[in-house]
Amino acid sequence: MLNFTWNVFSQTGSVDTYLLFKELEKENLERPDGLEEEIARFDFPIL
């Protein structure tokens, strides 16, 4: 999710997208338990 948000910001220069990126980055640092991996697992379950 961080990569996607950063790519959108870099293409658009949207301040709102940058602020969203920083918020997600902060949450990711506060929760180093692999939240993004957990979300990805829900999106693409291993069968």
MOFENBEL-V531229 format. One record per backbone hydrogen bond with DSSP energy under -0.5 kcal/mol. NH is the residue of the N-H (numbers start at 1). CO is the residue of the C=O. If there is no record, write none. Layout:
nh: (NH NH)
co: (CO CO)
This chain:
nh: (5 6 7 8 9 10 11 12 13 18 19 20 21 22 23 24 25 26 27 28 29 30 31 35 38 39 40 41 42 43 44 47)
co: (1 2 3 4 5 6 7 8 9 14 15 16 17 18 19 20 21 22 23 24 25 26 27 31 34 35 36 37 38 39 40 45)
